[in-house]
Amino acid sequence: MSHFVFLAVALGVPLLSAMGRRPTAAPPPPNVVIIYADDLGYGDLGCYGSPTIRTPALDRMAAEGMRFTDFYSAGEVCTPSRAALLTGRYPVRSGMAGGRRVLFPESAGGLPPEEVTFAEALRERGYVTAHIGKWHLGVHAGSRPNDQGFELSVGLPYSNDMDARPGLPRGAAASPTPAPDGWNVPLLRNGVVEEQPVDQTTLTDRYTREALRVIDGAAGRPFLIYLAHTFPHVPLFASTSFRGRSRAGIYGDTVEELDDSVGRILRHLREKGLAENTLVIFSSDNGPWLTQGAQGGSAGPLRDGKGSTWEGGMRVPAIAWWPGRVPPTVCSAVASTLDVFPTLLAIARVPVPGGLELDGRDASPLLFQTGTRSDTPFLFFRGQELMAVRLNEFKLHFQTQAGYGGSPRERHDPPLLFHLGQDPGERRNVAAEHPERVQELRARAARMQAEVVAVPSRLR
Ligand code: MG
């Protein structure tokens, strides 16, 4: 014991204050709730201009937090989109793109175990980690939620229209009155079947109750909840209290029930005094499935929908909410689901795991309005193919194709150029007026594509 310490102890002076640098305890890392809708379009929420679907909870969340106008999912369909969100990497890097576009119940592939998810990173930091809802990143060992960082997993292993009953007519998923026993989709709890076929009318409420239970059970530990809703993906089922309520039909019913779920979760966080230490992010995995007719959503003013690299396929609603930290405002900077992983690392004060190549960037300067970010191109992949690139207001399409419906792929040389500020609907090709932009975007895309190393597709 040094003389100094001996003296301090002998005089009864608390040691740290005697040394003049009492460390203020680091604030606990914030809780994180990510709510991910399935096939919800850019135009399907009140706060994004839906004239018919009522979403008071999400509208309030947007009014209290940050609503993004130019936020992208980094995948045009379910599986790639989820891989990008969870890893912060373009899905071509993990093999979660290409092939059959998404995983099917009989697929051999899945998210490789060596991929690092945000759940793995935050769990190391002491977070309670929970996956609730749809997974769709693989059903085999190594790829399952419990193998990818989630200590709790409750939900469906894939889409709710998969595992259809034999003999179910093709297109039955898009019926406004789908057969309740038409699909044999299981609800799993930590890999064990809890109900099969699951009663799909109960899913949104069950997921919500699971989320509230995780919040209550965390008991002071920080928590990460990844709540990936089953709806509004077809077949559409709403509970009896929501069924038949919306002007927009059954599609609107499921979105309004989902909105109610968001409201219950935010209310619970407020009541528990956790709102000021919880970041909630709401978004969607891809655009609306337009070929489902009235059972598909709306991309609002944007072109095309799910499956396409036109704006309607990948630009999605996104709202960030953290009372006292994220100011109530609208953010028009370009951001994407790739940014979620690095942003969570930043706010939880976790260093980027060594050797990990992330494509996303920390969005906390945008969220907390402490600065801007440098301009980086965003790449639009359809499967493994680079289709388009966006930099600031300009988007350059090398190839275009409707999301679904069998239309042929068109290759464009020279590429098509759109000014998304003046023409968010991508109607007026301005390539001839801006040859220097075409050249710049083409060069930046080529440089980036060389860095994003694709591996063979595992979506077989
Ligand atoms: Mg989807």
Boltz pocket constraint, residues with backbone or C-beta under 6 A from the ligand:
constraints:
  - pocket:
      binder: B
      contacts: [[A, 37], [A, 38], [A, 39], [A, 77], [A, 78], [A, 233], [A, 285], [A, 286], [A, 287]]
      max_distance: 6.0
